[in-house]
């Protein structure tokens, strides 16, 4: 799998561009080094197989006010926490990712997953 660690601070991701290939599993860890909760979400992306997650420190009540529907890929981490998700993209394309917590995307917590 492609192994990626994204560090979230208040309010930014340290990686704004990720590249992978169709059919390659992505093992992504969200390392929240900020004092606010954060997440990593992709609203729409074709996937193969199941999504697996491992939460070390998940927020109790997670604010997802930036989206109206459940994202296809979503992992959240409380302040100071880490969570991991593994998913496999099924189609080439550019898939925006962002933090769904109110105001975080507008402040710059966004990027793009490029699937070749």
C-alpha positions in Angstrom: 0.0 0.0 0.0 0.9 3.6 -0.4 1.6 4.9 3.2 0.9 8.5 3.9 0.9 10.5 7.1 -0.8 13.9 7.1 0.0 16.2 10.0 -3.0 18.5 10.8 -2.3 21.7 12.8 -4.5 24.7 13.5 -5.5 25.2 10.6 -3.5 23.4 7.9 -2.5 20.0 6.5 1.2 19.6 5.8 0.4 17.7 2.5 -1.8 19.2 -0.1 -1.1 16.8 -2.9 -1.1 12.9 -2.8 -0.6 10.7 -5.9 -1.4 7.0 -6.1 -2.6 4.5 -8.8 -5.8 2.8 -9.5 -6.1 -0.4 -7.4 -3.2 0.6 -5.0 -4.4 0.6 -1.4 -3.8 3.9 0.5 -2.9 3.6 4.2 -3.4 7.2 5.5 -2.7 8.3 9.0 -4.1 11.6 10.2 -1.8 12.9 12.9 -3.6 15.8 14.6 -1.0 18.0 16.3 -3.4 20.8 16.8 -5.6 21.9 19.7 -8.8 21.5 17.6 -10.5 18.3 16.2 -9.7 17.7 12.5 -10.5 15.1 9.9 -9.6 14.0 6.4 -12.6 13.5 4.0 -13.2 12.8 0.3 -16.9 13.2 -0.5 -17.0 11.2 -3.7 -14.5 8.6 -5.0 -15.0 5.2 -6.6 -13.5 2.5 -4.2 -12.6 -1.2 -4.4 -13.1 -3.4 -1.4 -13.7 -2.4 2.2 -12.5 0.7 4.1 -10.7 -0.1 7.3 -10.1 2.5 10.1 -8.1 2.5 13.3 -8.8 5.3 15.8 -6.3 6.0 18.5 -8.0 9.2 19.7 -11.3 9.8 18.0 -13.3 13.0 18.9 -16.4 12.3 21.0 -18.8 14.6 19.1 -17.3 15.3 15.7 -18.4 18.5 13.8 -19.0 17.7 10.1 -21.0 20.8 9.2 -19.2 21.3 5.9 -20.9 18.3 4.3 -24.5 17.4 3.7 -23.9 13.7 3.1 -21.5 11.1 4.5 -18.2 11.2 2.7 -16.9 8.1 0.9 -13.6 8.4 2.8 -13.6 9.9 6.3 -11.3 9.7 9.3 -11.2 12.0 12.3 -8.8 12.6 15.1 -9.3 14.5 18.3 -6.7 17.2 19.4 -3.4 15.4 19.9 -4.8 12.2 18.4 -4.0 9.9 15.5 -6.3 7.8 13.3 -5.7 5.7 10.3 -7.8 4.7 7.3 -7.1 2.3 4.4 -9.0 2.5 1.1 -8.4 1.5 -2.5 -9.2 4.0 -5.3 -11.0 2.2 -8.2 -10.9 4.9 -10.9 -8.4 7.5 -12.2 -9.2 11.2 -11.4 -8.6 14.1 -9.1 -10.4 13.8 -5.8 -10.5 16.8 -3.5 -10.0 16.2 0.2 -10.6 18.5 3.1 -11.5 18.9 6.8 -15.2 19.0 7.3 -15.1 20.9 10.6 -16.8 24.3 10.1 -14.5 26.9 8.7 -11.4 24.7 8.4 -11.6 24.1 4.6 -12.0 27.8 4.0 -9.0 28.4 6.1 -6.9 26.1 3.9 -7.4 22.6 5.2 -7.7 21.0 1.7 -5.8 19.2 -1.0 -6.2 16.8 -3.8 -5.7 13.0 -4.2 -4.6 12.3 -7.8 -5.3 8.7 -8.9 -3.4 7.7 -12.1 
